[in-house]
Amino acid sequence: MNHITFLHPHFLYLLVILPLFIGWYIWKQKEMQASLQISSLRGFSKAPVSWKIYLRHLIYALRMLTIAILIIVLARPQSTNSIRNVTTEGIDIVMTLDISSSMLAEDFKPNRLEAAKDVAIQFVSGRTNDKIGLVIFAAESFTQCPLTTDHNVLINLFKDIKVNMLEDGTAIGMGLATAVARIKDSKAKSKVIILLTDGVNNRGEIAPMTAAEIAKTFGVRVYTIGVGTVGMAPYPVQTVFGKQYQQMEVKIDEELLQNIANTTDGQYFRATDKNKLKDIYKEIDKLEKTKIEVKEYTKRHEEYLILVIIAALLLLAEIALKNTILKSLP
């Protein structure tokens, strides 16, 4: 793609003198006007106005335009054509998100689920070279989005996630197993699952550690994230008097999440607020950074020649007009 750049851009500052020249010319024109006293203008009221009156400033305008172009020529305009060859080591990531009802707790603002979605979307937006998929789970699991490089579609699907899309409960093993099934056949050099939950495994037909062993077999690394404050968290409850809050004990099976991460050579993280969750995703982003090798070839072409030709033509036009139809008497 061609871009115009300047080899000596500091010469462009000379353009600021043009308004000064124009101001001087206007002042000079007022000073040069002669006055003549006559008894009446009645005899001149119907006198024709020569078209040369309207063109008398054309010579100076051509001169100013010529100077402006010559200043641009001094700055050496160049067109740049760049070719970039990008080689990437693809990383495939499946994000596995708990959408059980406990994710409505408001120790994160506005609640755990919305905070998790918001931070995950930011993470996806920064991984432009990776294929990313999405699995959601509660008492069962579901593939919300298979691996894709169309991150706009993925982000829209993230935004559509709500509690009660699946039967309530927490089937960590099922969520992890579904994510493994989605990524196991990937040809990527690095296969990663990010599993986020706020609870204890209490549903599902597949034990979490069994799913972790399957992930290890297929060379999938699992990063686990436990979300929830320490102690009690406010949980909204609908009553006849509207939404009320009750304090709910935060129970996260950290030992299980740690074991899943250790088994698959991943890491376990604990997020007690939204800022901590952002920091965790930043840390994962650093740990799983796509390697990019960029080879850039740049070709530069001088573009001042056409400007020199235009300036020469303007100068010739000024000389021709000054010595012919707009010639002034001494």
HELIX and SHEET records of a PDB file:
HELIX    1   1 PRO A    9  VAL A   16  5                                   8    
HELIX    2   2 ILE A   17  MET A   32  1                                  16    
HELIX    3   3 ARG A   42  PHE A   44  5                                   3    
HELIX    4   4 LYS A   52  LEU A   55  1                                   4    
HELIX    5   5 LEU A   58  LEU A   74  1                                  17    
HELIX    6   6 SER A  101  LEU A  104  5                                   4    
HELIX    7   7 ARG A  112  SER A  125  1                                  14    
HELIX    8   8 HIS A  151  LYS A  159  1                                   9    
HELIX    9   9 ILE A  172  ILE A  183  1                                  12    
HELIX   10  10 PRO A  208  THR A  217  1                                  10    
HELIX   11  11 GLU A  254  THR A  263  1                                  10    
HELIX   12  12 LYS A  274  LEU A  287  1                                  14    
HELIX   13  13 TYR A  304  LYS A  322  1                                  19    
SHEET    1   A 3 ASN A   2  PHE A   6  0                                        
SHEET    2   A 3 PRO A  77  THR A  88 -1                                        
SHEET    3   A 3 ILE A 292  GLU A 302 -1                                        
SHEET    1   B 6 SER A 141  THR A 148  0                                        
SHEET    2   B 6 LYS A 131  PHE A 137 -1                                        
SHEET    3   B 6 ILE A  91  ASP A  98  1                                        
SHEET    4   B 6 SER A 190  THR A 197  1                                        
SHEET    5   B 6 VAL A 220  VAL A 227  1                                        
SHEET    6   B 6 TYR A 268  ALA A 271  1                                        
SHEET    1   C 2 MET A 232  THR A 239  0                                        
SHEET    2   C 2 GLY A 242  GLU A 249 -1                                        
END                                                                             
